[in-house]
Amino acid sequence: MTPRGKSENRFTSLILSLKSGFLMPVLITLFIVTFVVQGYGVQSGSMENTIMTGDYVFVNKVIYGSTTPRYLPFTDIRIPHFRFPALSQPHRGDIICFDWPGNRDEVRPVVQENYVKRCIALPGDTVQVINRILFVNGTMVPYPQNVKFEPFPLFPTGYPQPGIFPEGSDFNQDNYGPIVVPSKGDVISLTPADFTAWKIFIEREGHSCSMQGSQILVDGK
């Protein structure tokens, strides 16, 4: 082999070594970000003054069950995904990060966003807000430390707020409920009177839902 051929081989080996040395850290980083822990910038002030707008938080993805990618990279296109078993379930008072499912009347959100909120109730709990005081299962819940209210007048009882769930109710952010958080195994009545309240939830789970006269059709049946 000529000296030139030897030098080309050494150069090729060096390039392959550099590529493999660069590839492994990238793959390890992608694995950690996808399945273990990821950082998020807080975009809203709803957790002030516990968490401020612009704060950067690291989210433990393993504890509630990490998932395979839910969107095509760099797009808002959802793809089938698999959730791994959770190590624990959310508890009251936990600060959690989740995919914002969209506004009340959206099957899919216009923009994919991650929200950071405090869990205040669990499946089966009854939630009610009376003059900005939170009650869960009839018991008053103390304000969390550093709580901060928006500088708006109190919404009175019976004054409906646009966009609040369920549609057609007279609830608002300061006087809400009572409403029961559904739990697995619950049977929820679906009638023309509450059709609009549950239509979006049914469609979010991948089913079609429509009403013809007084009949409600789910997946055409």
Secondary structure by P-SEA (a helix, b strand, c coil): ccaaaaaaaaaaaaaaaaaaaaaaaaaaaaaaaacccbbbbbccccccccccccbbbbbbccccccccccccccccccccccccccccccccccccccccccccccccccbbbbbbbbbcccccbbbbbcccbbbccccccccccccccccccccccccccccccccccccccccccccccccccbbbbbccccccccaaaaaaabbbbbbcccccccccc
